[in-house]
């Protein structure tokens, strides 16, 4: 498998340029085409009422398109342009989710409360409902290199399995892959008469050699442990299941969203999420 069709969310925010740079770098590396999707909330009341883009939104879209096309030409990447018809709250979320379903990977930016152009819950809705892997770029920092030293947060969940599979085109090109296997309690001796499944063996079948570390979560939350170990490893990408039950709560469903939201708030490196 490979990435042939990528999407990047484009708006008029200050961080759009960094997000676009990451997406173009990925497109170059994988020989993929890149779609720029302009989706942004409209501050014009008249535009929202009439379901048409107001003047400010129209001008923002043109500025974003000019930047997108200029950077794509410089990078030599094949592109296309999609633009939402207006910026009403529900429309931005629903149409962005739908557009994200028609690509191999979608690149979005971490929500920044101080410089946001989209609904606050857009990113969560896309992760939950697009059915595609979502690469989230932090709202600070520069990321000229991506996925050379990725870390996988592995807990055996459906979501984690999807994330590993979705990330294979990136993992295959990495120079070092670290897999963090999480346990909320020390492992008991003996596991019964069950198949000896091994995620490292599966990765190896795809040509990915990974090192595994087992982590027992005790004094810190799982996501704090992930970010801490990723930093120590010098990681440039985190791969994990979105809303994938990484917590050690007695009520697993309760912790599913809280850990993903913590990563989305506190991320210190790009994160690939699958649900």
C-alpha positions as CSV (number, residue, x, y, z in Angstrom):
1,X,0.0,0.0,0.0
2,X,1.1,3.6,-0.5
3,X,-0.2,7.1,-0.3
4,X,-1.3,8.4,-3.7
5,X,-4.0,10.9,-2.8
6,X,-3.5,13.3,0.1
7,X,-5.6,16.2,1.5
8,X,-4.5,19.2,3.5
9,X,-7.0,21.5,5.4
10,X,-6.3,25.1,4.3
11,X,-7.5,28.3,6.0
12,X,-6.3,31.8,6.6
13,X,-4.6,31.1,9.9
14,X,-1.0,31.9,10.6
15,X,-0.1,28.2,11.0
16,X,-1.5,27.2,7.6
17,X,1.9,27.6,5.9
18,X,3.5,25.0,8.2
19,X,0.7,22.6,7.8
20,X,1.0,23.0,4.0
21,X,4.7,22.4,4.1
22,X,4.3,19.1,6.0
23,X,1.6,18.0,3.5
24,X,3.8,18.9,0.4
25,X,6.8,17.1,1.9
26,X,4.7,14.0,2.3
27,X,3.3,14.3,-1.3
28,X,6.9,14.7,-2.7
29,X,8.1,11.7,-0.6
30,X,5.3,9.4,-1.7
31,X,4.7,10.7,-5.2
32,X,1.2,11.6,-4.2
33,X,-1.3,14.3,-5.5
34,X,-2.4,16.9,-2.9
35,X,-5.9,18.4,-2.5
36,X,-6.2,21.7,-0.8
37,X,-9.5,21.9,1.1
38,X,-10.5,25.5,2.1
39,X,-12.8,25.2,5.1
40,X,-13.2,28.2,7.5
41,X,-15.9,29.7,9.7
42,X,-17.5,32.9,8.5
43,X,-17.6,35.8,10.8
44,X,-20.1,37.6,8.6
45,X,-23.6,37.2,10.0
46,X,-25.2,38.0,6.6
47,X,-23.2,35.3,4.9
48,X,-24.2,32.7,7.5
49,X,-27.9,33.5,7.2
50,X,-27.9,33.4,3.4
51,X,-25.7,30.3,3.3
52,X,-23.3,32.2,1.0
53,X,-19.7,33.2,1.8
54,X,-19.4,36.7,3.0
55,X,-16.8,39.1,1.6
56,X,-14.2,38.4,4.3
57,X,-14.4,34.7,3.8
58,X,-14.2,35.0,0.0
59,X,-11.0,37.1,0.4
60,X,-9.6,34.7,2.9
61,X,-10.2,31.8,0.5
62,X,-8.4,33.6,-2.3
63,X,-5.4,34.3,-0.1
64,X,-5.2,30.7,1.0
65,X,-5.5,29.4,-2.6
66,X,-2.8,31.7,-3.8
67,X,-0.4,30.5,-1.1
68,X,-1.4,26.8,-1.7
69,X,-0.8,27.0,-5.5
70,X,2.4,29.0,-5.2
71,X,4.0,26.5,-2.7
72,X,2.7,23.5,-4.7
73,X,4.4,24.9,-7.9
74,X,7.6,25.3,-6.0
75,X,7.4,21.8,-4.7
76,X,6.4,20.3,-8.1
77,X,3.4,18.6,-6.6
78,X,0.2,17.8,-8.6
79,X,-2.8,19.5,-6.9
80,X,-6.5,20.2,-7.0
81,X,-8.5,22.7,-5.0
82,X,-11.7,22.2,-3.1
83,X,-13.6,25.0,-1.4
84,X,-16.6,25.0,0.9
85,X,-19.5,27.2,-0.2
86,X,-19.9,29.0,3.1
87,X,-18.7,29.0,6.7
88,X,-21.7,28.1,8.7
89,X,-20.7,26.0,11.8
90,X,-22.5,22.8,10.9
91,X,-21.7,23.0,7.2
92,X,-17.9,23.4,7.9
93,X,-17.9,20.3,10.1
94,X,-20.1,18.1,7.9
95,X,-18.5,18.9,4.6
96,X,-15.0,18.7,5.9
97,X,-15.7,15.2,7.2
98,X,-17.2,14.1,3.9
99,X,-14.3,15.5,1.9
100,X,-11.8,13.7,4.1
101,X,-13.2,10.4,3.1
102,X,-12.0,10.6,-0.5
103,X,-8.3,10.6,0.2
104,X,-5.6,8.2,1.7
105,X,-4.5,10.6,4.4
106,X,-5.8,14.0,5.6
107,X,-3.5,16.6,7.2
108,X,-5.0,19.0,9.7
109,X,-3.7,21.4,12.3
110,X,-4.0,21.2,16.1
111,X,-6.8,23.5,17.3
112,X,-5.4,26.8,18.6
113,X,-7.9,28.8,20.7
114,X,-5.9,32.0,20.1
115,X,-5.8,31.7,16.3
116,X,-8.7,29.5,15.2
117,X,-10.6,29.8,11.9
118,X,-12.7,26.7,12.3
119,X,-15.2,25.2,14.9
120,X,-13.4,24.0,18.0
121,X,-14.7,20.4,17.6
122,X,-13.9,20.1,13.9
123,X,-10.8,18.0,14.5
124,X,-12.5,15.5,16.8
125,X,-15.4,15.1,14.4
126,X,-13.1,14.4,11.5
127,X,-11.1,11.8,13.5
128,X,-14.3,10.1,14.6
129,X,-16.3,10.2,11.4
130,X,-14.0,10.5,8.3
131,X,-13.0,6.8,8.2
132,X,-9.5,7.9,7.2
133,X,-6.2,8.4,9.0
134,X,-5.7,12.0,10.2
135,X,-2.3,13.6,10.6
136,X,-2.4,16.5,13.1
137,X,0.4,19.1,13.0
138,X,1.0,21.0,16.3
139,X,0.1,24.7,16.4
140,X,3.7,25.5,17.3
141,X,7.1,24.4,16.0
142,X,8.5,23.4,12.7
143,X,8.6,19.9,11.2
144,X,10.8,19.6,8.2
145,X,11.3,15.9,8.8
146,X,8.4,13.5,9.5
147,X,8.3,9.8,10.4
148,X,12.0,9.1,10.4
149,X,11.7,8.1,14.1
150,X,8.1,7.3,14.7
151,X,6.6,6.0,18.0
152,X,3.6,3.7,18.0
153,X,1.3,3.8,21.1
154,X,0.0,0.2,21.1
155,X,-2.7,-1.3,23.3
156,X,-4.1,-3.9,21.0
157,X,-7.4,-2.0,20.4
158,X,-9.3,-1.9,17.1
159,X,-8.3,1.7,16.7
160,X,-4.6,1.1,17.4
161,X,-4.6,-1.7,14.8
162,X,-6.1,0.6,12.2
163,X,-3.6,3.3,13.0
164,X,-0.6,0.9,12.5
165,X,-2.1,-0.3,9.2
166,X,-2.8,3.2,8.0
167,X,0.7,4.3,8.9
168,X,2.5,1.5,7.1
169,X,3.6,3.7,4.1
170,X,5.3,6.0,6.7
171,X,6.7,3.2,8.9
172,X,8.3,1.4,5.9
173,X,10.5,4.5,5.2
174,X,11.5,5.1,8.8
175,X,15.0,4.6,10.1
176,X,13.9,3.7,13.6
177,X,10.4,2.5,14.9
178,X,9.6,2.3,18.6
179,X,6.5,0.5,19.7
180,X,5.2,1.3,23.2
181,X,3.0,-1.6,24.5
182,X,0.8,-0.4,27.3
183,X,-0.3,-2.2,30.4
184,X,-2.1,-0.6,33.2
185,X,-1.2,-3.4,35.7
186,X,1.8,-5.8,35.8
187,X,1.2,-8.7,33.5
188,X,0.0,-11.9,35.2
189,X,2.0,-15.1,34.6
190,X,0.4,-17.3,31.9
191,X,-2.2,-16.3,29.4
192,X,-4.2,-19.4,28.9
193,X,-4.4,-21.4,25.7
194,X,-4.6,-18.4,23.2
195,X,-2.7,-17.7,20.0
196,X,0.6,-16.0,20.4
197,X,-0.2,-12.9,18.4
198,X,2.7,-10.5,17.9
199,X,2.4,-7.0,16.4
200,X,6.1,-6.9,15.8
201,X,5.8,-10.0,13.6
202,X,3.0,-8.3,11.7
203,X,5.2,-5.2,11.1
204,X,8.1,-7.4,10.1
205,X,5.9,-9.0,7.4
206,X,5.7,-5.6,5.8
207,X,9.4,-4.9,6.1
208,X,9.2,-2.8,9.2
209,X,11.7,-3.6,12.0
210,X,10.4,-2.2,15.3
211,X,11.7,-2.2,18.8
212,X,9.2,-2.9,21.6
213,X,9.1,-1.4,25.1
214,X,6.5,-2.5,27.6
215,X,5.1,0.3,29.8
216,X,3.1,-0.2,32.9
217,X,1.2,3.0,33.7
218,X,1.3,3.8,37.4
219,X,2.2,7.3,38.5
220,X,1.2,9.3,35.3
221,X,-1.6,9.1,32.7
222,X,-1.0,7.0,29.6
223,X,-0.7,10.0,27.3
224,X,1.8,11.8,29.6
225,X,3.9,8.6,29.5
226,X,3.6,8.5,25.7
227,X,4.7,12.1,25.2
228,X,7.5,11.8,27.7
229,X,8.9,8.6,26.0
230,X,8.5,10.1,22.6
231,X,10.5,13.1,23.6
232,X,13.3,11.0,25.1
233,X,13.4,8.9,21.9
234,X,13.6,12.0,19.7
235,X,10.5,11.0,17.9
236,X,9.1,13.0,15.0
237,X,5.7,11.2,14.7
238,X,3.3,9.5,17.1
239,X,1.0,6.8,15.7
240,X,-2.0,5.9,17.8
241,X,-5.7,4.9,17.7
242,X,-8.0,7.9,18.1
243,X,-10.5,7.3,20.9
244,X,-9.0,3.9,21.4
245,X,-9.2,3.2,25.1
246,X,-5.7,3.8,26.3
247,X,-6.7,4.6,29.9
248,X,-6.6,2.3,32.9
249,X,-10.1,3.1,34.1
250,X,-12.5,0.5,35.5
251,X,-14.9,1.9,32.9
252,X,-12.9,1.7,29.6
253,X,-15.4,3.6,27.5
254,X,-15.2,6.5,29.9
255,X,-11.5,7.0,29.2
256,X,-11.6,6.5,25.4
257,X,-12.1,10.2,24.5
258,X,-10.2,11.7,27.4
259,X,-6.9,10.3,26.3
260,X,-7.3,11.4,22.7
261,X,-8.4,14.9,23.8
262,X,-5.3,15.1,26.0
263,X,-3.0,14.4,23.1
264,X,-4.9,16.9,20.9
265,X,-4.4,19.5,23.6
266,X,-0.8,18.8,24.6
267,X,0.8,17.3,21.5
268,X,4.4,18.1,21.1
269,X,5.0,16.4,17.7
270,X,2.8,15.4,14.7
271,X,0.3,12.7,15.5
272,X,-1.4,10.2,13.1
273,X,-4.8,9.2,14.5
274,X,-7.1,6.5,13.2
275,X,-10.5,5.5,14.5
